[in-house]
Amino acid sequence: MIIFTLFTIIQSQIAQLSLYGEGIREQLVQIIDENQLDCQTIQLLITRGFGQHILDLIADEQIILESHLQCAKQSIQNDLLQLQQLKNRFTNHDNHVIIKPIILWAQSKANILIKVKFAHRIDAPAYISVKNHQIQYLNHKLSISAESDQNNILTQFFLEIPLLNDIDKTIDWQVESVGTMVLNITKLESKLWLHLSKNKNDKFQIWWDLKEQIGQDMEDFSKLLENQEDYLKNKKKQQKKIESQQQQQQTPTIKQNLFFSLFLQLKQWVSKWF
Ligand SMILES: *[C@@H]1O[C@H](CO)[C@@H](O)[C@H](O)[C@H]1NC(C)=O
């Protein structure tokens, strides 16, 4: 506590020193005389820009011990090191979290429109100050990447979609409102797609807001999806039917087998004892 108070006094004394004022040297000597000189004081003086004055004092009057200077240098170096590590944490691409942006998609026969929201969830607020947007189509995969340094933390966004069908390499895209962007993709073959991605686990929501703007093609797409759902439901029903039929057929055979093995065992006992 006492040390803290002493240091606070030194701090305020140093704060009152003017870098270019008159009689700096005398004031510095006074501060050094009044306070027990330690690393912290010297470090503080150096960080406030009095480094050259201190070097002069060492050269002329030798009132500052070399060892004090050495330890001040060490602690300043430690500060720099910490700063560097902190900086590395924010810029090291292996270290920070990569978020998949949220997308919605709609289509006409000729185009696919994708709305990208740089957020954790569809209903979460989008990141602000999103920059370095990169849209690429390579090896049949569409990749969307960007980054944000919101709150001084570097957040990376990355999403790669193996597209169901081929598209034109030149993708028209623009940043929309805060933290969102829209892609306008041209299909190579004019037809509706059932899914956006080849990967069955990719479930992207449909951008129904564009239904009116796009018109008939979105109606057809909607029907396509409904039919697909019906088809899947029917398929599941039929599978269940087949399975239950198989079980019914299996049950008697199991019973028969059980009966048969029991009979065999009985026969063995009988032959043993009689
Ligand atoms: C997308 O691009 C096509 C041209 O390729 C254009 O006709 C269409 O209006 C665009 N859609 C939007 C929503 O910008």
The ligand as an SDF file (V2000), in Angstrom:
LIG
                    3D

 14 14  0  0  0  0  0  0  0  0999 V2000
  -29.2200  -11.1740  -61.3810 C   0  0  0  0  0  0  0  0  0  0  0  0
  -28.5460  -11.1060  -62.6100 O   0  0  0  0  0  0  0  0  0  0  0  0
  -29.3790  -11.2360  -63.7610 C   0  0  0  0  0  0  0  0  0  0  0  0
  -28.4970  -11.2060  -64.9680 C   0  0  0  0  0  0  0  0  0  0  0  0
  -27.6130  -12.2550  -64.9720 O   0  0  0  0  0  0  0  0  0  0  0  0
  -30.4170  -10.1350  -63.7850 C   0  0  0  0  0  0  0  0  0  0  0  0
  -31.3000  -10.3280  -64.8580 O   0  0  0  0  0  0  0  0  0  0  0  0
  -31.2030  -10.1570  -62.4860 C   0  0  0  0  0  0  0  0  0  0  0  0
  -32.0870   -9.0660  -62.4420 O   0  0  0  0  0  0  0  0  0  0  0  0
  -30.2740  -10.0820  -61.2840 C   0  0  0  0  0  0  0  0  0  0  0  0
  -31.0600  -10.2000  -60.0810 N   0  0  0  0  0  0  0  0  0  0  0  0
  -30.9630   -9.3630  -59.0640 C   0  0  0  0  0  0  0  0  0  0  0  0
  -31.8820   -9.5970  -57.9210 C   0  0  0  0  0  0  0  0  0  0  0  0
  -30.1770   -8.4750  -59.0430 O   0  0  0  0  0  0  0  0  0  0  0  0
  1  2  1  0
  1 10  1  0
  2  3  1  0
  3  4  1  0
  3  6  1  0
  4  5  1  0
  6  7  1  0
  6  8  1  0
  8  9  1  0
  8 10  1  0
 10 11  1  0
 11 12  1  0
 12 13  1  0
 12 14  2  0
M  END
$$$$
